[in-house]
């Protein structure tokens, strides 16, 4: 029986994959949900035979795991990326499974793994290739505009008009350079994957900010930072302590 680790930050997707694997007769599975959790687990456990890996996790791209720990396990990517963009990289891994994962495609990927276990790339070799793939200009397409409802109308907001996204009272809003805010039909977790990380940064659980809208940055208590944005000043615009180092790197890119 092969040992399997599933690295997926969306619990419904992880449970669905686990159920499909159980139907195929596999039961030795570990579920991990973030870069941080995976690094800790791999640092103190025997590496599995096979890893199902979501490319984008809540706290970063999954290849960051393997910059911190060395692993030779085989990999099957599980991703929502466009199928055409993946063809160039498909030959350098066991397989890609596009979400939502179909049972017949899962079985084919498992069979491919079982039939080629002695010839499969090591995990770190795959990620070296994957990082090259991700660095190409067409690797990821980020959203340039968003549509929001304003009464009976639909308004288009361009990326250049966005000050920040924020959550409040179980809703998500986009704040514009005109000083207006609109409810948007995405969570911050979803938006974090949709917007270009060169221009946008998840500074806290509540805010994703645009680099072009930062007016002032102040030192704040407990080694944190406080921001003032274009047409928006709020006591909640605090860069959380665990994000400060990454934030400073981001603003200097």
Secondary structure by P-SEA (a helix, b strand, c coil): cbbbbbbcccaaaaaaaaaaaaaacccbbbbbccaaaaaaaaacccccccccccccccccccccccccccccbbbbbbccccccccccccccccccccccccaaaaaaaaaaaaacccccccaaaaaaaaaaaaacccccccccbbbbbcccbbbbbcccccccccccccbbbbbccccbbbbccccaaaaaaccccccccccccccccccccccccccccccbbbbbccccccccccccccaaaaaaaaaac
